[in-house]
Amino acid sequence: MTIATLLVHLDGSARCGARLDLAVDLARRHDARLTGLFAEIAPPQRVGTVARWPSGDYVARVAAVRALFAEHAGALGDRARFIDLDRGGEHTVVLRAVEYATSFDLVVVGGYEAEGHVPADLAEHLLLETGRPVLIVPPFGAFAHVGARPLFAWHRSRSAARALGDALPLIEPGAEALVVEAVRAGEEGDEMAGLTLERLAAHGVVAEWRKVPMEGVDLMDTLLNQAADHGADLLVAGAFDRSGFSLFGGGAGTRYLLRHTTLPVLLAN
């Protein structure tokens, strides 16, 4: 299992460089091709009643981020490529970003930022409409490397199983991995936990299994607390799970993670 092509979303925010550093690190580790996609909401330039695209401000922002990409990804040589989406309407930005993302093995995007020029639900659309795993990088903190201390959020469902498989190429040899199964008081744990641990071991990942009771704390906060206790550098979870496992709350839990994660999180649907 390998990652051969990566797409990283780029914008003019202060966090773009940190997100790019992580994407470049992954490209180096996997000898992969990296595409940086600049995509922002931007109005056209108006001269009287005439709208012209692109505006001078947009052109300047593209140039600045293109230079940033060249600086951070230049060592990749011809394996690095910059693309300007060249659209400014919110709906069109989302639509075109989704169309691009379907062609890559892994998509890297930033976490939710209240102030910015990126559609607030961009990551959500990428998860629901591309069929690709999406790595969310929080809008704070330094995360130039992931995979040494992963935490897998587990329940027996399609999306959790897919997320685990999609994350395997990101996990380092000898990683200190933890599988967390959150259960309500009185509930039994996964009787097939051993098979999941065998699957990880078959890929060289030796993991500890931890069944965690939920007592007055919802699932996503439980996972983030466990990640902090483990010193995790990557959280892996199924997204928008509607398999009937009510702890994950369908889309509500995923949206909470998208807005509140404190570490990089690999999500798959």
ABEGO torsion letter per residue (X at the ends): XBBABBBBBBBABAAAAAAAAAAAAAAAAAGBBBBBBBBBBBBBBBBEABBBOBBAAAAAAAAAAAAAAAAAAAAAEAABBBBBAGBABAAAAAAAAAAAAAABABBBBBBBBABEABBAAAAAAAAAAAGBBBBBBBABEBBABBGABBBBBBBBBAAAAAAAAAAAAABBBGBBBBBBBBBBBGBBBBAAAAAAAAAAAAAGBBBBBBBBBBBGBBAAAAAAAAAAAAGBABBBBBBGBAAGBAAAGEAAAAAAAAAABABBBBBBX
